[in-house]
């Protein structure tokens, strides 16, 4: 079955989503490029503490299409006071999940190096693993040595087992699925960056493409079988949307150029006979993120289902 092939491929991807709480040591601020700031700062810290992980995450993309991590920077106001606690999320994929102590050490070093133009320093306060079964405390400044840090990653099978009961007993012709972005999305359709809600098929294709790029050694036969799970999604309709274009200008210290990155944020909903296969892709996308530029803070979203009258 096509779904079995999809699950077989998806379960080969180890995932480690971390929620990091940091205590700011002085007042400061970040602009809308917070994701880019975390991307650059963590890169320097990781290269110093774990060169092999840095090579995997930040090295040449010639052998990989995308970077095996996603950053979700602090949201809302980017101005903080001394002593204030902020949170950011760092989701690791594949081999990046295998050395949690090195990851924690790199985040601590990032705190010493500081964030932004003023190099605002911070202390790592707490780290939890986010998973389909909730959150698990991995490290705390109050108990840095007593907490178990082994076997912290999970596979997507755990997400399916958790989410499937939520919709399996519901009538598919009456299901409405709502998507809400947590950060900007950067999705392309036929080479064009979208600035409004995508069709259900375009969204599912973007998740499928990202999954196949993250999982190593996927055969052509497996790719064909995975893409069969896109069947019938085209019969799902976009019923409403409230989105707006949100682009930003990012400065690259590597190329010394400014780059205009298009994207959008907001909420929208789908309904139709293809909702059930769409939910399969949304379950995957919730954890691997959506579209590109995810290492710069793009691609995070949530979804919900409801029964229509």
N, C-alpha and C positions, 0 to 999 in steps of 0.2 A: 504493500500500500504506500501511497505517496506520503501520507502523514508519518508512517513508520520511518521512511527514508529521511524526512525532515528532522524527526526526533533523534535519529541516529547521528546525523551530522551536528545538530545543535548540542548534543550531549558531549561532544568531543571538545567543547570550548569551556575551559575553566574560567569562572567569573569571581571577582572579589571587589564588591562595592564597599568603599570605606566612607564613613561620615566622620570628619575630623573637627573637633572643637578646639579653637585656639584662643589664648588670652593675650590681648594686645598690650605691649609694654609701654606704648606711648600713643598719643592721639595721632590720627592720620586719616587718609582717605584714598579711595581708588576711583577711577573714572569708569566709563562703560566698557573699557577694555580689561576688566578685571580677569576674565578668562585668559587673555593673552599674557597678562602679568604673571599669573600663577604658572602658566605654561613655561614661560622663559625662566622664571626664578627656580621652579622645581627642576628644570632641566640642568641648570648649573649645580644645584645641590645633589642631584642624583648622579651626575657624572663624577663628582668628588667622592661620594660614599659607596657607589655600586656601579663601576664602569661597565660591567657586563649588562646589567639591567638598562643602563643608559643607552648602550649600543642597540639593544632590542627596541627600546621605546623611542629614542630620538635619532637613531642612526639613519643611514640612507634608506629611502623608500623604494629603491630599485627592485628589491625582492619582495616588498610588501606594498599593497595599495594604500593602506591606512595605518595609522599609529594605534598600537594595542592598549590605549587607555583613553578615558574620557574625564573631563574636568567640569564640575558644576560649581562655579565660584559663589561667594556670598551674594545674596540677592537683596533687592531693596536699596536703601540708602547705603552708600559706600563710605560714609563718614563715621568714624568711631572715636570713643574716648579712651583714655588710658584705663586699663583694667577690664575693658569690655570684652565679652566673649563673642566670637564670630564662628560660623560654621561653613565649611566647604566640603564637597564630595569628590572623591577620586575613585573611579571605577577602573580596575585592572583586568586585562584579559590574557589568557594563555600563559606563557612563561613568566610574565610580569607578576603573576600571583604567587610565585613559588618562594619568595624570600621576603616575608612580611617584616622581620626585624630590620632589614636593609631599607625597606620603604619607610618605616617609622623613623629611622635614623636620618634619612634624607629630608623628611618633613621637619625634623628638629633643626637640621642645618639650615633649611630655608628660613626658619624663624630667626636664626642668628644673622643670616644675610639680610633679611628684611624685605618688605614688599613696597612696590611703587618707587616713585622718584626720590622720596624722602627716606627710603629704606626703613620703613616702620617695622620694628622687630616684634616677635611674638614668641610665646611659649606654647608647646603642644600640651593641651589640657586633657583631652580624652579622645579615643578612637573607638568607634563601633563598626561592626560589619552589618550592612543592611542586606536582608535576604527575604525570600518569599515567606519565611516563617517569622519575620519580625527583625528586631535588632539584637545584636549580641556584643557585649562589651569586650573589647580586645586589649585595650591599654588605657590606663588612667594614671594621672600624676599622683594620685593617692595610693595606688597599688601597682607600680610599674613592673614589678617582678613576679607577682603572684598569679597573673592571669594566663590561662592557656591560649596559645596562639597557633596551634597546629590545626590542620584540616579546616581552615576557615573559608576556603572558596566553595562554591557550589556550581552545579550544572543546571541547564535550563529545564531538565526533567522535573526538578524540584518546583520550579515555577508553574509548570503545567499541572502537576498534582495538586498544587494549592489553588490555582485559578479555575480549572475545569469545572469543579462542582458549582461555581458561581453562576454558570450559564448553561450547563449541560441539560438541565431539566426545564429550561425556559423555551417557549415557542419561538423559533428563529424568525418567523415572519412578523413578530411583534417586538423584536429587540431593537432598541436604539442605542448606538454606541457614541459616546461623547469623548472627544480628545481635547486635552488642555495642555498647552505648552508650559514648561517650567523655565525654559530658556529659549533663545532664538533658535529657529530651525533653518538649515541651509540644505535644501533639497533641489535636485535638478530633474527636469523632464525634457528629454530630447535635447540635452545640452543647455537648456535655459533654466536659470535659477528662479524658483517660484517665490512670489511675494504674497501669496494668499493660500488658503487651504487647498491641499491636493485632493485628487480623486482617491477613493479607497484603493483602487488598483495601483496608482502611482505610489501611494504611501507604502503599500505592501511590497512592491518591487524594490523600493529603497531599503526596506528592512532586510529583504532577501539578499540583495546585493551586498549589504554590509556584513551579514552573517557569513556569506561565502568568502568574503575577503578576510574575515577574522579567523576562520577555521582553516587549519593547515591541511594540505594534501587531500583536498576534495577532488574526486575523480569527475570526469565529464559525465559519466552515467549518474553519479550522485547529484550533480548539478541539475540535470534534466529532471530527475525524480523530485528534487526539492522544489523546483519551479512549477511542477504540476499542482502544487498547493495554492497557486494563484488562480486556478480555475474557479469560475463563478463569482469572483470578487467584483468583476466589472459590472455585475447586476446590482451592486450596492450603490445607493444614491447619496449624494451630499444634500442634506435637508436644510441645514442652516449653518451659517458661520459668522463669527465676529472676530476677524483678524485684522492686523495692520502690518504694513511693511516696516521693518526695523533693521536698517543697515548700520554698519559702523566702519570707521577707518582704523585700520590696524597698522602700526609701524613695525617692520621687521628689522631687528638689529643684524640679522644674517645678511639680508640683501640690501639693507639701508634704504629701503623704499617703503612708501605707504601703500597699503592695499585696501581697496574698497570691497567689503564683504556684504553681499545682499542677504536678506533673510526676512523672516516674519515671526510674529507671535500672536497668540490668541486662542480661541476655542471654536470648535465646530462639531458636527454630528453626522452620522451615517445611519441609514436604515435600508433594509432590503434583504433578499434571499441569500446574499453572499456574506452576511454578517458573521456567521459562524467561522468560516475559514479566515475572515479578517481578524477575529479575536485570537486565532492561533498566532498570527504575525504580530499582533499588538502585545501578546504575552512575551514574545521574544524581544521586540523592540523596546519594551519598558526597561529591560536590563542591559541591552547592548547599545542603546541610544539610536537616534535616527538621523540619517543624512551624513554630511561631512562636517569638518571643522569642529568635531567633538572634543579634540584636545585643546581647543581654545574657548571652551565653554558653551558650545552649541549642542543641540540634539536631545535635551532632556524633556520628557513629557509624561503625563499620566493619562489614564483612560478609565471610563466607567460605563456600565451598561444599565439600561432601564427598560421597563416594559411599557409599550405604548397602549393607549386606549383601543 
